[in-house]
Amino acid sequence: MRTLFFGTPSFAVPSLDALADTTEVVGVVCQPDKPTGRGLTLTAPPVKVRATERGLTVVQPTKLRTGEFAAWVKAQGAELALVAAYGRILPGPVLEATAKGFVNVHASLLPKYRGAAPITWAVVNGESETGITLMLLDEGMDTGDMLDVARTPIGPDETAGEVSERLSLLGAKLVRQRLAAFARGELTRVPQNGAEASLAPPLAKKDGLIDWSASARRIHDRVRGMSPWPGAFSYLSGKTVKVHATRCPELTREVSSLPGTVVVADKSRVLVACGILGRETVDLLRVQLEGKKPVSASEWVSGRGVHEGDRLGG
């Protein structure tokens, strides 16, 4: 079976391997190289790197709606295309340019978390389960018919990065097991229930800002959900403090403190008051001061970077 693959980040690499191991991949489409690092070195995306290693043809279009790209897709003679975290919305003429359509590896249990960042928002919202939905693309935002689903739990302390690694492999497994069955017409198309839909919008750096008036659990979920990017953060004395890891101790204070107040700062822990009344606390485990390397909370205290009574926040 002749196929095309659309994908860009490392999440998509296992799905590319699965497709290349089971079909004839006649082209790989990914986003253009981007400048990265302090030196802004032009860097190829992980899918391009892997495709090149496998000797596959790679194209990186900058425009998808001119008609030229749709013509290219059609000229490849692919029976179907597989999409995994490509990062751009494909227009109708492109979606119609293969015989059996475009199958998407979406990292949520649709119709929940349609959009660009389903893993992060599932963790931020404290979901206990997520998964991969194999689905057909249409011109909507992840609104097409579902073909199959694979589920996995989300641990209470797992980060979005850790969940993403597992889902990446789960998606590739589903491609190996079910894509050929779809091509043979053996999978039932299940329409999504739009009334149950939720959105997972693209991430911005501001999404990592910690609201100390939220509950300890909500703060903990945001910290792990924003890891590794864009990262959770707050401010202390006007400077940014990135919060890399937290814990939710079971502690209710009898005397309330203003949310964001450091109530304990010693060699064993840094506890910050949170919740609307400041009666909950969240345990900061690892932080990074502006312009510095990440350190443990105890190192932060030993370096006199934080004291009891300090207040984190905007």
C-alpha positions in Angstrom: 0.0 0.0 0.0 1.4 3.4 -1.0 1.1 6.0 1.8 2.1 9.5 2.7 3.1 10.7 6.2 2.4 14.1 7.8 4.1 14.9 11.1 6.7 17.2 12.7 7.8 16.7 16.3 9.4 13.7 18.1 5.9 12.5 19.2 5.3 11.6 15.5 8.5 9.6 14.9 7.2 6.2 16.2 4.1 6.5 14.0 6.4 7.2 11.0 8.4 4.1 11.8 5.2 2.1 12.1 3.9 3.3 8.8 7.3 2.8 7.0 7.6 -0.8 8.4 4.1 -1.8 7.2 3.5 0.2 4.0 5.4 1.9 1.1 5.8 5.5 2.2 6.1 7.6 -0.9 6.6 10.9 0.8 6.9 12.5 4.2 5.6 16.0 4.9 6.7 18.1 7.8 7.0 21.8 8.8 10.0 23.8 7.7 13.3 23.8 9.6 13.3 26.4 12.4 16.0 28.4 14.2 16.6 27.0 17.7 18.9 27.6 20.7 20.8 30.7 21.7 22.6 30.7 18.4 19.3 30.4 16.4 20.8 27.5 14.4 18.4 26.3 11.7 17.3 22.9 12.9 15.4 20.1 11.1 12.3 18.7 12.9 12.6 15.2 14.4 10.4 13.7 11.7 12.6 15.0 8.9 15.7 13.6 10.7 14.1 10.2 11.0 12.7 10.2 7.4 16.1 11.1 6.0 17.7 8.3 8.0 15.3 5.9 6.4 15.9 7.2 2.9 12.4 8.7 2.5 11.5 11.7 0.4 10.8 14.8 2.5 8.9 17.9 1.6 8.4 21.0 3.8 5.7 23.2 2.2 5.2 26.7 3.5 1.8 27.1 1.8 -0.9 24.5 1.7 -3.9 26.4 0.1 -2.4 27.4 -3.3 -3.6 24.2 -5.1 0.0 23.3 -6.0 0.5 21.3 -2.8 -2.8 19.4 -3.3 -1.7 18.6 -6.8 1.6 17.2 -5.5 -0.2 15.0 -3.0 -2.5 13.6 -5.7 0.5 13.0 -8.0 2.1 10.6 -5.4 -0.6 8.1 -6.0 -1.0 7.3 -2.3 -3.9 5.2 -1.2 -4.1 7.0 2.1 -2.1 9.5 4.3 -1.3 9.2 8.0 -1.1 12.3 10.1 0.5 12.6 13.6 1.1 16.0 15.1 1.8 17.7 11.8 0.9 21.1 13.4 -1.1 22.7 10.5 -4.7 22.4 9.4 -5.0 20.7 6.0 -7.5 22.2 3.5 -10.2 20.3 1.8 -8.4 19.9 -1.6 -5.5 18.2 0.2 -7.7 15.9 2.2 -9.4 14.8 -1.0 -6.2 14.0 -2.8 -5.8 10.4 -1.7 -8.1 7.5 -2.4 -9.0 6.6 1.2 -8.5 9.9 2.9 -6.3 11.1 5.8 -6.1 9.1 9.1 -5.0 11.1 12.1 -3.2 9.8 15.3 -4.8 12.2 17.9 -3.6 12.2 21.5 -6.9 12.3 23.4 -10.1 10.4 23.9 -12.2 12.2 21.4 -14.4 14.2 21.3 -12.6 15.5 24.5 -9.6 17.7 23.9 -9.8 18.6 20.2 -7.0 20.8 19.2 -3.3 21.4 19.3 -2.3 20.5 22.9 -4.5 17.7 24.1 -1.9 16.1 26.4 -1.0 19.2 28.3 -4.6 20.3 28.9 -5.7 16.8 30.0 -2.9 16.8 32.7 -3.6 20.4 33.7 -7.3 19.5 34.2 -6.5 16.6 36.4 -7.8 13.8 34.1 -7.0 10.3 35.2 -7.2 8.8 31.8 -6.3 9.7 28.2 -5.4 7.8 25.0 -5.0 7.7 21.3 -7.9 8.1 18.9 -7.4 6.9 15.3 -9.7 9.1 13.3 -10.5 10.4 9.8 -9.6 14.1 9.2 -12.2 16.5 7.8 -12.0 20.3 7.5 -13.0 20.8 11.1 -10.7 20.8 14.2 -10.4 17.1 15.0 -14.1 16.6 14.2 -13.9 13.6 11.9 -15.2 10.1 12.4 -13.4 7.8 14.9 -11.9 4.5 13.8 -10.4 3.1 17.0 -9.3 4.0 20.5 -6.5 3.0 22.8 -6.6 4.1 26.5 -4.0 4.7 29.1 -4.1 6.0 32.7 -2.5 9.3 33.8 -0.7 9.0 37.1 -1.3 11.7 39.7 2.3 12.9 39.5 3.0 12.3 35.8 4.1 15.2 33.7 2.8 16.0 30.2 6.1 15.0 28.8 6.0 11.6 30.4 2.4 11.0 29.2 3.4 12.2 25.7 6.2 9.6 25.5 3.8 6.8 26.3 1.1 8.0 24.0 3.6 8.3 21.2 4.4 4.6 21.4 0.7 3.8 21.9 -0.2 5.6 18.7 2.5 3.7 16.7 1.1 0.5 18.1 -2.4 1.4 17.0 -1.1 2.2 13.5 0.6 -1.2 13.2 -2.5 -3.0 14.4 -5.4 -1.2 12.8 -4.4 0.9 9.7 -4.3 -2.0 7.3 -7.7 -3.0 8.6 -9.0 0.4 7.8 -7.6 0.3 4.3 -9.4 -3.0 3.8 -12.7 -1.4 4.9 -12.9 -3.5 8.1 -13.2 -0.6 10.7 -16.5 1.0 11.5 -16.6 4.8 11.3 -18.1 6.2 14.5 -19.3 9.9 14.4 -18.2 12.1 17.3 -20.8 13.5 19.7 -20.2 17.2 19.4 -22.1 17.9 22.6 -19.4 16.1 24.6 -16.5 18.0 22.9 -13.9 20.1 24.7 -11.0 22.1 23.3 -7.2 21.9 23.8 -6.0 25.3 22.4 -2.3 26.0 21.4 0.0 26.8 24.3 1.5 30.1 25.1 4.1 31.0 27.7 1.5 32.8 29.8 -0.3 29.5 30.3 2.4 28.5 32.8 1.6 31.3 35.2 0.7 29.9 38.6 -2.5 31.2 40.3 -1.8 30.7 44.0 -5.4 31.2 44.9 -6.2 27.9 43.2 -6.2 24.6 45.2 -3.0 22.7 45.8 -4.2 20.0 43.5 -4.9 22.4 40.7 -1.5 24.1 41.1 0.2 20.7 41.1 -1.6 19.6 38.0 -0.7 22.9 36.2 3.0 22.4 37.1 3.2 18.9 35.8 0.9 19.7 32.8 3.2 22.6 31.7 6.2 20.3 31.8 8.3 20.4 29.7 6.9 23.4 27.9 6.0 26.2 28.4 6.9 25.5 32.0 5.1 26.7 35.2 6.3 29.9 36.8 5.7 32.7 39.3 7.4 35.8 40.5 9.4 36.6 43.6 10.7 40.2 44.2 9.9 41.0 40.6 12.0 38.1 39.2 10.7 35.0 37.4 10.8 31.7 39.3 10.2 28.6 37.2 8.6 25.8 39.2 9.6 22.4 37.8 8.1 20.0 40.3 5.7 20.1 43.2 3.9 17.9 45.7 0.6 18.1 47.5 1.1 17.4 51.2 -2.1 16.7 53.2 -1.9 19.7 55.4 -4.6 22.2 56.4 -3.4 25.3 58.3 -5.4 26.6 61.2 -4.3 30.1 60.5 -4.8 31.3 56.9 -2.0 33.1 55.0 -2.3 35.1 51.8 -2.1 32.8 48.8 1.5 32.6 47.5 3.1 33.2 51.0 6.0 31.0 51.9 5.0 29.4 55.2 7.9 27.0 55.6 11.4 27.4 54.2 14.0 25.1 55.7 16.5 22.4 54.5 13.7 19.9 54.2 11.0 21.7 52.3 9.5 24.9 50.9 5.8 25.1 51.5 3.6 27.8 49.9 0.1 28.8 51.0 -2.6 28.4 48.3 -6.3 28.3 47.9 -8.7 31.2 48.1 -8.2 31.4 51.9 -4.6 30.3 51.9 -5.4 27.3 54.1 -3.9 24.8 51.7 -0.2 24.3 50.9 1.8 23.1 48.0 5.3 21.7 48.4 7.9 23.1 45.9 10.4 20.4 45.0 12.5 21.9 42.2 12.7 25.5 41.1 14.8 27.7 38.7 15.6 31.3 39.4 15.9 33.8 36.6 19.2 33.3 34.8 20.2 30.3 37.0 20.2 26.5 36.8 17.4 24.4 38.3 17.9 23.5 42.0 16.1 21.6 44.7 14.0 23.5 47.2 16.5 22.8 50.0 19.3 24.3 47.8 17.1 27.3 47.2 16.8 27.8 50.9 20.5 27.2 51.6 21.4 29.8 49.0 19.2 32.3 50.8 17.0 32.7 47.7 13.8 32.3 49.7 12.6 32.9 53.3 9.5 32.3 55.3 7.2 35.2 54.8 8.2 35.8 51.2 5.3 36.0 48.8 5.2 34.5 45.3 2.9 36.0 42.7 2.4 38.7 40.2 
